[in-house]
Structure formats: structure tokens, C-alpha cells
Amino acid sequence: MPRLLPWLDQRQPDVVCLQELKISDEAFTDLLGADLESRGYAAAVHGEARWNGVAILSKVGLDEVVKGLPGGPGFPDPEARAISATCSGVRIYAVYVPNGRAPDSDHYHYKLEWLAALQQYVRSGPGASMVCGDMNIAPADADVFDPAAYVGQTHVTVPERAALASLESAADLHDVVRDRWPDQRVFSYWDYRAGMFHQDLGMRIDLVLASAPVAKRVRAAWIDRQARKGTAPSDHAPVIVDLDEAPDGDIGPVVPPPSATAKKPGTVKLPQSR
């Protein structure tokens, strides 16, 4: 709450996708319902008491809400990892893709099955759509600070990237941040440990994928790196996409720049590898 509400007041987004709520629907409403309503937001929530949880906040309509991923697998039971709704004529899918934990683990295979179900669901939906959220996949080597540091880790394996690419291809989705900034160093996640954020040792795993009719409307697509700074932040930074008009201008992906220069490839190990 101390981070979300001021951010809403600052950026004034029409639609917001939230992941990893870690509270029930009722607790979310008790905690944030009045504050969101006073700001003009309707909320669709699919939460869990301890883990996962997703939500869509909207000032521009919230219709045909579907909680969960129809036909999707569980681990072992279905988890609160997806919610979808139509907002001002665009079908919005807010997703929190399974982490995968370790390559070839049961959770890794669950992740791939979950992505396959997401592909089928989005493909069967309307043409104007956006898939938004924590994909837990870096689409390419350019989306991690050093590919060598991630050898043997999830988020970068060939099957994960193939599953993401298949989703994009099957539903004609466009990675709007990368499309707009093809040659830029841009991350959305930095581990809390080892000063990773201040050294800009991150990954780009939070994506907005837009179908062709929506992608044509994009006027700005960027990472709000400023929101990762300060007291008690998330380890993820928000992805902002403006359709039709960009009130903040066509802002680049790194705002503001990192506070330390990038390390040479091969010199940094991930905190979990130490």
C-alpha cells in the first residue's frame, strides 16, 4: 500500500495489472477497496491467502471478468495466476507465470504446461488483446545482464523461451517495449541481494504483449525504474504502455540511469549461485 497508492497518484494509469498479491480476495478488498474506489478504480481480484494472486484495476471499464486459466494445469491444484477482463474494448490478461524453480523439475514442467494453456486461451479470445505481467522468462540473451551468469538457471532455457515465442506467434502478440527499444539495455527485475539494482544487474521478465491492432496504437512503452528505488520497494519495476497518446512523452526504458556502471561479462555470479 505505501508504494502502490502514491504510484497510482503519480502515474494515473487507466488500467493496472498486479501480480503476487499474496492475500485473499476479501483481504484485498478490505485493505485497498476504499482507496481504489476513491481514485476511480474498479477492481477484479483473484487472490490466495499466502501465495500468488493477480488483479486488474481499471478506470475505463471492467467487463467479462474471468478468474483463473481455463483448462490450465495446477500444482497440484489450480493457482491464482491469471485473471482477464475487457477494459475499453481491449481484452486484458494479467498473468503471474510459474517460476519453474529448477530446470527439468516438476515445477518447471508445470510452467511449460501452464504457458501452453495460456496460449490456447489467448488465441481463442478477441483480436484486440494485451497479455501483461510477470512472465518469469527473459525472452533473449539481451534481456539479462550477462547470459553466462544464468547458465543452469530457469528463466533463460530454450524450452521456456520457445514457449514464450510460441505464445507470441500463435496469438500475433508483440513485445512492445523491446519493439520500441530494440538495442537498449532494459531490465524490469533486480534481485534484492548483493546490490544488484544499484549495479543494474537485472533481467527483463515483466512484459506487455499486445496484439497487432493494439500494438499499432502504442505511443510509449517503458520501464518505470524510478518506482524500484526508495524504501521497501518491490524487486520488480512497473512496465508502462501508453496507447493513442503519451502524456509523459516517448520515454526511454531506463529512467533514471543506473547508479553504477555495468560489470564486465563473466565477473558476476547470481546471489543464489554463491
N, C-alpha and C positions, 0 to 999 in steps of 0.2 A: 504493500500500500504506500509506504513513504516514497517509493520510486515511481510506481505506476501513475498515481494521480497527478503529480506535478508534470510528468512527461506528457500525459494527455492534455493538460492545460497548455503546455508549451507548443506541442506539435499540431494539436487539433485534428487528429486523423478522423476520417469519416467511418472507416472500418478498421477494427483491430483484431488480430488473431493472437491468442495467448496459448502457450504450451507449458506443461509441467506445473499445473495448479497445485497438486498435492493436497487438495481438500475436496469435500463432497459438494454437491450442487447447493445443498441447503446452507452449508458453511460459507460458500462463496457469496450467496445472496445476502446472508446476514452481515458479512464483512464489508461488501462493496456495493450492494444493491442501491442503497440510498445515494451514495456518492456518484455512482454511474448515472442514475436517473436524473440527478440534478444537473449533470453535464449533457444530458440529452441522449444517452446511450440506452438502447435495449440490449439485453444480454441473452445469449444462448450458451448453456453450460453443460458440459459432460465431464464430471469430475469423479475422483476417487478419494477416499479418506486419507490415504498415505502416499500414493504414487500417481504418476501420470496426470491426466486431466487436461482438457482443452476447452477453449471458449472462443466465441465470436462476439465482439461488441460492435454495434452499428448505430449510426445516426441516420442512415438512409434506407431503412427497411431491413427486416429480418424475417424472411418468409420461407416456408417449406423446410423447416429445420429437421435434419436427420442426425441422430446421435449414434456414434459408432461407425464401423466399416462393414456394411452389408456383405455377408459372405466371407468376411475376414477370419483369419485364424486367431486362436487365443494362446495363452502361455501359463497354464493350460486353458484358462477361461478368457473370454474376450476382455480386453483392457480399454480404458478410456483414452484412446489415442487419436480419435478423429471425430470431427463434427462438421457439418456442412449446412449452408443456408444460402438463400438468394438475397443479395443486397443490391438494390438499384439496378436490377437486370443482369447482374453477374453472379454466377454460382461460385461461392467461396468454399473451399475445402481447407479447414485448419487442421494440420496434422502434426503429430509427435511420433515420428518413426522410431521403432525399437532400436536400441543402441547396437545390439549384436554381440557385445561383451568381448568375445574372442573368436577369431576365425575358426570356422567349422564346428563351433559349439551349437548346442540345441537352440540357444537364443539367436545365434547367427542365422540358422536355417529358418527360424521363426520370422526374422527380419525380412528375409528374401520372400517368404510366402506372403507376408503382410504387404510388401510392396507390389507383388503380383495382384493381390486382391484390390489394392488401391488403384492400380492401372485399369482393371476391369470396371471398377466403379466410376472413375472419372471419364473413361472412354464412353460409357453408356449415358453420360449426362449431357447437359446442354452445351452448345458451341462456345458461348461466352463464359469462360471459367478461369479461376485462379487457384492454384494449389500453393498454400502458404504455410511455412512452419519450419520446425527443426527436422531436417531430413536425415541427420546423423550420417551423411555421406558428403565427402568433398568430391565434386564432380571430376576434377582433373588435378594433376600434379601442381598446376599453378595456384590451386586453392588451398595449399598447405605451405607453411613457411620453409619446409625442407623435406622433400619426399623421402630422403634417406632416414630421417628420424621416425618415419611411420612404417617402416618395413616390419611385417609381422603383426601389425595392428589392424583393427577394424576401421571402418570409415573410408578406406582407400583401396580396398581389394577389388580385383577385376569383377567378380560377380556382383558386388554392391553397385559399382559404377555402371555395370551393364544393366542392372535392374532399374536404376535411375534413368539411364539413357532410353531404355525401352518405354518407361512411363512417358517421357517427353515425346518420343516418336509416335507412340500409339495414340496419344491424345493431342498431338500437334501443339505441345507446350514449349514456351520459350523462356529461358533463364534470363530474365530481363536485366538484372544487374550485370551479369557477365556480357550480355549482348551490348549493353551501353558502354561498358568499360572493359573492352576485350584484352587490353595489355596492361592492366593496372594490378598492383598488389592490393588485394582487398580481402579482409577476413571479417567474420562475424562472431567468432568464439575464441576465447583465450582462457586457458586453464588458470584457476586461481593461484596455483602454486608457482614457486620459483621465479616470480616476476615476469611471467610470460606476457602479460598485457603490456607492461612498460617497455619490453623489448620487441613488441609486435611479433611475437612468436605464436601465431594463431592458425585458424582454419576457417574456411568459408563453408559452413554446413547448414546455414539458415537461408532458405531460398524462397523466392516468389517465382512461380512458374505460371505464365499466362498463355492462354490460347491465342491463336493468331488474331482474332477480332479485337481482343483486349490488348494484346501486345502493341498493336498499331496505335493505340491511344496513349501509350506511355510517354510522358514528358520528362520524368526524372525517376531515377532508381538508384538508391544509395544506402550505405550503412551508417546509422547514427552512432558513430563511435563515441561521441560525447556522452551518450547515455551509459556507456560502460565504465565511466570514470566516477569518482566521488565515493561516498560512504555506502558500504553494503550493497554494491551493485549485483546484478546478475552476471554470470560469466558469458552471457550472450549479449550482443547488441542488436537493437531493432533494425529490421530491413524496412525501408520506406519506399513506396512506389506511388508516384502521382500520375493519375490519369487525366487527360484533357488539358489540365493546367498545373503549373508547378509554382506554388506560392513562395517557396524558398529558392527558386531558381534551379537550374540544372546542376545540382551539387555533385561533386565527385565522391568516390567511395570511401576515402579516408579523411574524415573530418573530426577533430583536427589531426595533424600528423602525429606519428608515434613519438614518444619522448626519448627514445633511444634508437640508435641505428641498428639495422638488421645484422644478425650474426652471419658468419660465413657458413655455407652448406657443410654439413658433416661435423660441426663443432658443438651442437646442442643435442642432448638426449631429452626425450619426453620425461616429465616427472614420474610417470608410472613405470618407466624403464630403468630408473636409477636404483 
